Amino acid sequence: MACNSSDQELQAQDQKINKFLQNVNHKILVMSGKGGVGKSTVATNLAVFLSNQGYKVGLLDVDVHGPSIAGLLGLTGLRLNTDGDQFQPYQYNDNLKVISIQGLLNQPDDPLIWRGPVKIGIIRQFLADVNWGALDFLIIDSPPGTGDEPLTVAQTVTDCQAVIVTTPQEIALADVRKSIQFCKKVNMPVLGIIENMSGFVCPSCGNMHAIFKSGGGEKTAADYNLPFLGQLPIDPNVVTAGDAGRSIDTLTSHTKESMQHIVEQFLQKLPTKQKGVEKTMKIAIPIVQGKLCTHFGHCEQFAIITIADGKIVKHETLTPPPHAPGVIPNWVADHGCTDIIVGGMGEAAQAILQQRGVKVSCGAPSDTPENLVAVYLRGELVDSGNTCDHEHGDHEHGHGCGGH
């Protein structure tokens, strides 16, 4: 499986790799200083949550000695197919493609007893000879430490950024500092640090308990002037889900909320522009009969419009869950929306959205979503600050405001 080392073949492979990487907006290496901190779980769920929000995502497992991505996604035992000279990645869902060395093993428990050059070869092959297509994100799960695999990624994947996973334990944090220094030496920007196993979710009561001295990850991030993306608890449900090949988004727990918060922080920390292209936006608009509905909390549907490079690249129409305090704003944020355009909205709903990183624009007229987005992108949709003035406890829809 290792590539031929002749200069001509290496140059041809380099061309394939560069051609692929030109069609990837963001390349993210998920790494850790030591094993057992939940790095693969974080990488897997980062990819799943991004794909759930409409992004095209590739998840590449370069941990060739201990591949776990396939197991976490229920793909163990499935062989990778080929079409000509290209591997066909697993299609986990409409937006997520996955590649792992696990798919080339005769038996899932077969060990790979490889030295560095062979590992470097297969990583390059997975970049050059896989039918990835164009991607918003390439998430690369690296083995622990600062050896051949992360070094190969750093030297091969242009514009790659790192996300470093740790636990509150000092011995893990010491290795995180090594990872930070590694990134500095290879000129790889660190997008942020995630602290895993920072508390405990009780399986009986469902409450979070701070059983460890947490904050070590946040302090380390501050010491190195790096973003802190958030914390994930120890949750027995995560173990159960992972063993069953299910991701965190299937849970109803603190952990799912924490992971969603991390994804939101992650998206906010991305560069505003990548290669001259504006950062992707997802704009939510409550609608009824194809036009903006001023009843925010009781609208029939939401138009979710994805913008890239100043243009509409995706238009979805989704039905929200039943109205209840706090439900609709969190539902909008859970879908990865960066902005929302409304006629009027109560202060409570605005506060929830703003806390979740969603920009709120009030006072919009009744018009089609496409027209509203066009005006919004030109900066001509003025936020009037309209809020709902009800005294009946319903703070999420816009009766009496935004044109009533």
N, C-alpha and C positions, 0 to 999 in steps of 0.2 A: 504493500500500500504506500510505501515511501516513494516520493518523486525521484526521478533520475536527476543526478546532480550535474549533468552537463550544462555549461553556460547557456547554450541555445535554448534548452528546454526550460531552464530557470527563467530566462528572459520572457519566454512565451507565457509561462505561468504567471510571472509578474504582471504582464499585460492583462491577463484574465482577472487577476485579483483587483488591479486598479480600476478596470472597467466596472466590476461589480461594486466596489466601494464608492465610485462616483454616483451610484444610484441609491446610496444609503445616507439619509440625512444626519443621523446621530449614531455613533458607535460607542457602546458602553461596556467596559470591562468590569465585571463584578468580582472582587478579589477579597482575600482575607489574609491576615498574617499567619494564622494557625487554623488547623482543621477543627471541625465540631462546633463551629459558631453559627451554623445555619445559612451559610453563604449560598448554597445551591437552592435552598428553599426561597431565599430572598430573590435570587436571580429569576427563578421560575415564576414566582408570583408577580414580580415586576413586569415580566413579559406578558403574563396573562391579563393583568389589570390594564396595561396599556392597550392590548389588543381589544379588550372589552370596550374601550373608549373610542374605538374606530381607527386606531393607528395600525399600519402594516408593520408587523414585528417579525424578526427572525431571532430564534434562540439557539445559540451555538454552544454546545458542551465540549470544551477543550480539556476537561479533566479526564484524560484518557485512562488513568489508572483506577480512578474511582468514580465512573460516570453514574450520576444519580438522577439526572433530568428526566430520562425516559420513565423511570419508576415513579417519580413524583407526578407525572402526567398520564400514568396508566398506559404507557407505550412499550413496556418491557415485553420482550419476546417477538416484537414486530420487526421484521427485516426492512432495512432501507432498500428501496427499489432504485434501479438505474434506467436511464433512457439514453441510449448511445453512450457517450462518455460523461454523462452528468448524473449525479445522485439526485433523486427526488426526495425532498425533505418530507417528514411527517407533516400532515396538515391537521394541526390540533383543532383549530376552528377557522372561521372564514378569514381571520386576520393574522393568525399565528402559525408560522412554519418552524419546525424543530429539526435539528441535526445533532446526533450523538453517536459516538463510536459504538455504543451499545447495539445499534442497529446492524453492525457488521460482524458481531460475534456469533459463533455457532451455538453457544450456550451462554445464558446471561451471567453465569458465575465464572466464565473463563477469564483468567488473568491475562493482562497484556504486559509482557516482560520486555519492555522496549527501552533502549537508550535514547539520548537526546535527539540525534539526527532523524530517527524514525518518527518521533513525536512531532518534531518541527515539520516534517514532510506531510503528515496527515492533517495538521492544522492548516497548512498552506493549501492542501487539496480541498479541504472543506470550505475554503474561501474562494477557490478558483473553479471548482468543478461541481458546484451545487446549483440547482435551479431555484435560486432565492427570489428572483424578480426584484423590482424596486421596493425599498423598505423605508419606513419612517425611522425605525430603530433596529439596530443589530445588538442584541444583548448577549454578551459572551461570558459564560461561566468558567472561571479559571480555577485550577486547583490551588490549595493554600500555598503561601510562601511567595518567593520571588525568583523562581527557577526558570526552566526552559519555556514552559507554556506562556506565562505572562510576558516574558521577555520577547518571545516570538510575536505575540499580539502587538506589543509596543512597537516593534521594529517593522511590522508588516501592515498593520491597520492604521492608516493615516487618520489624523484628527480624533483618535480614540480618547475617551475620558473614563476615569475610574470612579466606581462606587465601592467603598470599603466597608465591610461588615465586621463587627466586633461583638463581644459580650461585655458586661460590666467588670469582669475579672481582670485584675491587673496584668496577669501573664498574657492575656489576649491583647490588652491595650499596648503592652510592650511590643508585641509583634505587629500591631497596627502601625506603630511609629516606624517600624522597618518598612512597611508597605508604603507609607507616606514618603519616606526617603527614596525608596525605589522609584516612585512616580516622579519625584523631582529629578533624579538622575537620568531618566529616560524621557524627560520633558512631556509627561502625560498629566494633564490637568486632573485634579481630584474634584469631582462634582459634589461629593458629600460623603458623610459617614452615617451609617445606620447601626444603632445598638440593638442587638437581638437578645432575647432572654432577660429582659430588664425587669420583669415582674412575673407574677403567677396568676393565671385565670383559674379560679376554683371551679372544678367540674360540677360541684353540687349547687353552689349559689350563683355562679357566673360572674362574681365580682373580681376585680383586680386587686391583688395584694402585692405590695412592694416588699418582697422577701429578701432582696439583695440591696446593697448600696449601689443604686444606679446613678447615672449622670456621668460616669467615666468617659463614655463615648462623646457626650456633649462637651465635656471639659477638654478632651483631647482635640476635638474639632476647634474649639476656641483657642487652644494653645497654638495651633498651627494656622489659625485664621481661615478655617475651612467651614463650609456649610454643614450643619447638623440636620439630617433629613428626618429623624424621628426614631421612635422606639417600638419594638415588637415584644410582646410578653411571651413567657412560656405558657403554652396552651395545649393541653392534652388533645384537644380536637384537631390541632394542626398535625400532630403525629398520626392520629387515626386517619385523617384525610389524606396525608401524604402516603401512608401505607396502602391506601385504597386507590391511589392514583388520582386524587381530587385536589384541586387548588384551594387556596384560602377564600376565594370569592364564593365558594359554596357554603361557607359557614355563616352563622348569625351570631357574631360574638365581638368582643372588644378587638380581637385580632384583625378581623376584616376591616373595621373602622380605622385601626392603626395603619394597616397596609394602604388603605385608600389615602390616608393623610400623607404617608410617605410618598406615594405616587404624585400627589398634588405638589408637595414640596419639590420633588424631583423635577417636575415639569417647569416649575417656576424658576429653578436654578439653571435651566438650559440657556445658552446664549440666545439673546433676542434675535440674532441673525446667524445663519449658518450658510457660508458661501454666498452671501448676498441675498439669500432668500428669507423672507419674513417668517418668524415663528408661527406655527399653526395655531389657529384660533377655532374654538367651537362656541357658536352663539346659539343660545336658547331663546325661543320666542313663543309665548302662549298664543294659540290660534283657535278660531272657531270659523268654520266655513271658509277656510283659506286665508283669513285675515287676522291681524292681531286682536286678541281678546283681552279686554280690560279686567276681566274676572280672573286674576292670576291663579288663585287657589282652586278655582272650579272650572278651568278651561277644559275643552274636550280633548285637545291634543297639544303637543309641543312640536314646533319645527326645530330641529337641531341641525345647524348649518356649519359645516367645516370649511375653514378658509385657509388656503396656503398660497403664498406668493401673491396675496391680494385678490385671489380669485376663489369662487365657490367650487370646491372639489367634491363635496358630498352633501346631500340634502336628505335628512331622515325625518319621518313623521312618527312620533312615538306617543303612546297613550300613557299618561301618568297614573300612579296609584291613587286610590281613593283619598279624598281630602281629609286631613287631620293636622293639627298644629305641628309644624316643623317637618312634615313628611315631604311635601313638594320641593322646598328649597334643598333639602338633603338629596332628594332624588336627582335634581338637576346637577348638583355638584358631583354625585356618584357617577354620572355619565361623562364626567371629564369636561364639562362646559367651563370655558374661561370667561364668558360674558353672557349677560342676559338682558334682553330689551323688553320692557313692559310699559303698559299705560300707567299703572300705579301699583304700589306694593306697600304692605304694612311694615312698620319698623322692625318687628320681630323677624319677619322673613328676610328683610334686607340684612339684618345683623348676622343671621345664620349664613347667608350666601357670602357676605364679606369675610366672615371668619373662615370660610372654606376656600377663600381665594378667588371667588367669582365676582367680576366687576358688574355692578348693577347700573343700568341706565333707565330712568323713569321718564314718564311724560311722552311716550311715543304715540303717534296718531294711529288710527285704524288703517292699516295698509298691508300689502302682501309681505311675507318674510323677505323675499328677494329685494323688494324696493327698500324696506327698512334696513337691511344689511348694507345695501349700496350707499345709502345716506350715512349710515353709521361709520362705514369704512372711510368715507370722505371727511369725517369729523364734523358733519353738519347736523347730527342728531343731538340736540342739547338736552342734557339731563336736568329736568325741572325740579328734581328732588321730591316729586309728588309722593305722598304716602297715603295710606288708607286711614280714614278718620273714624272708623267704626267704634262704637262703644259697646259692642255685643260680643267681644272676645274673639272675633274672627279677624286675625291679623295677616292673612295671607292672600286675600284677593282685593281687587281694586274698586269695589263699589264706591261711587261718590267721588272718585279721583281719576285722573288721567282722562278727562273728557266728559265725565258724568256731570 
